[in-house]
Amino acid sequence: MKNNDNNLASDNEDQLCEKQMILSGEDNIPFYVLVILTSIILLCFIPSQASIIDTSKGWFLQPMIGPLVGLSVMTLFSSVMLIGKLKALFSVDLKSWLEYLYDAVSYNRVAVITSVLFYVYIHLLNVTGFFLTTLVFVSLLLALSRLLNRNWFVATFLVTAAIVFIFRYVIGLWMDDVWLYQFLPADWSDFANSYL
């Protein structure tokens, strides 16, 4: 009875290792997808890149035949490999998928948070202005990396002010009026739109 239990536990561990290997991408799934997409794109460009020439020596001497055959073979073999890998991938149960996604997000949480912050930063530029938005964004990145202290904040402030000066006065690049500054009195609003 113990032997059966040990074999069952061993089989479960083997299945778990296989599922983790499939989910972690060690089976070259991204490579096959890249080859298929690249081959299909190149196949679509062949008519515009290789012209048909007049020859009486046979159709097989047309300039597009070689690339057509090569790309078609690459697409076919990559598709066969990808279908086999995807079949194994779809056999993975939902619990393993959720565990994998949780681990992936946890492992890359700083990159995920930074991406979200950058998305918010880009959309807040016209709302709160370049200076304030950049100062807050870089300060949050420093806080995420646990480097935020008085020295780094002062350096961030000075570098952001230097960037504003360079873009406004050296290059002469002006952004649109900032939405938040319209609530200030007219003189302050003009000053903020000019210098911040």
Contacts in CASP RR format, 6 or more apart in sequence:
PFRMAT RR
TARGET T0000
AUTHOR 0000-0000-0000
METHOD contacts of the structure
MODEL  1
MKNNDNNLASDNEDQLCEKQMILSGEDNIPFYVLVILTSIILLCFIPSQA
SIIDTSKGWFLQPMIGPLVGLSVMTLFSSVMLIGKLKALFSVDLKSWLEY
LYDAVSYNRVAVITSVLFYVYIHLLNVTGFFLTTLVFVSLLLALSRLLNR
NWFVATFLVTAAIVFIFRYVIGLWMDDVWLYQFLPADWSDFANSYL
16 96 0 8 1.000
18 88 0 8 1.000
19 92 0 8 1.000
19 93 0 8 1.000
19 96 0 8 1.000
20 96 0 8 1.000
20 100 0 8 1.000
21 27 0 8 1.000
22 85 0 8 1.000
22 88 0 8 1.000
22 89 0 8 1.000
22 92 0 8 1.000
23 89 0 8 1.000
23 92 0 8 1.000
23 96 0 8 1.000
23 97 0 8 1.000
23 100 0 8 1.000
24 100 0 8 1.000
27 85 0 8 1.000
27 88 0 8 1.000
28 81 0 8 1.000
28 85 0 8 1.000
29 82 0 8 1.000
29 85 0 8 1.000
29 86 0 8 1.000
29 89 0 8 1.000
32 78 0 8 1.000
32 79 0 8 1.000
32 81 0 8 1.000
32 82 0 8 1.000
32 85 0 8 1.000
33 82 0 8 1.000
35 74 0 8 1.000
35 75 0 8 1.000
35 78 0 8 1.000
36 75 0 8 1.000
36 78 0 8 1.000
36 79 0 8 1.000
36 82 0 8 1.000
39 71 0 8 1.000
39 72 0 8 1.000
39 74 0 8 1.000
39 75 0 8 1.000
39 78 0 8 1.000
40 75 0 8 1.000
42 67 0 8 1.000
42 71 0 8 1.000
43 68 0 8 1.000
43 71 0 8 1.000
43 72 0 8 1.000
43 75 0 8 1.000
46 64 0 8 1.000
46 67 0 8 1.000
46 68 0 8 1.000
46 71 0 8 1.000
47 64 0 8 1.000
49 64 0 8 1.000
50 62 0 8 1.000
50 63 0 8 1.000
50 64 0 8 1.000
50 67 0 8 1.000
51 63 0 8 1.000
52 62 0 8 1.000
52 64 0 8 1.000
53 61 0 8 1.000
53 62 0 8 1.000
53 63 0 8 1.000
55 61 0 8 1.000
55 62 0 8 1.000
59 65 0 8 1.000
105 112 0 8 1.000
110 144 0 8 1.000
110 145 0 8 1.000
113 144 0 8 1.000
114 141 0 8 1.000
114 144 0 8 1.000
117 137 0 8 1.000
117 140 0 8 1.000
117 141 0 8 1.000
118 137 0 8 1.000
121 133 0 8 1.000
121 134 0 8 1.000
121 137 0 8 1.000
124 133 0 8 1.000
125 133 0 8 1.000
125 175 0 8 1.000
126 175 0 8 1.000
126 176 0 8 1.000
126 178 0 8 1.000
126 179 0 8 1.000
127 133 0 8 1.000
127 178 0 8 1.000
127 179 0 8 1.000
127 180 0 8 1.000
128 178 0 8 1.000
128 179 0 8 1.000
128 180 0 8 1.000
129 175 0 8 1.000
129 178 0 8 1.000
129 180 0 8 1.000
129 181 0 8 1.000
129 196 0 8 1.000
130 164 0 8 1.000
130 167 0 8 1.000
130 175 0 8 1.000
130 196 0 8 1.000
131 160 0 8 1.000
131 161 0 8 1.000
131 164 0 8 1.000
131 196 0 8 1.000
132 196 0 8 1.000
134 160 0 8 1.000
134 163 0 8 1.000
135 156 0 8 1.000
135 157 0 8 1.000
135 160 0 8 1.000
138 156 0 8 1.000
138 159 0 8 1.000
138 160 0 8 1.000
139 148 0 8 1.000
139 153 0 8 1.000
139 156 0 8 1.000
142 148 0 8 1.000
142 152 0 8 1.000
142 153 0 8 1.000
142 156 0 8 1.000
164 195 0 8 1.000
164 196 0 8 1.000
167 173 0 8 1.000
168 174 0 8 1.000
168 194 0 8 1.000
168 195 0 8 1.000
177 193 0 8 1.000
178 192 0 8 1.000
178 193 0 8 1.000
178 196 0 8 1.000
181 188 0 8 1.000
181 189 0 8 1.000
181 192 0 8 1.000
181 193 0 8 1.000
181 196 0 8 1.000
182 189 0 8 1.000
184 192 0 8 1.000
END
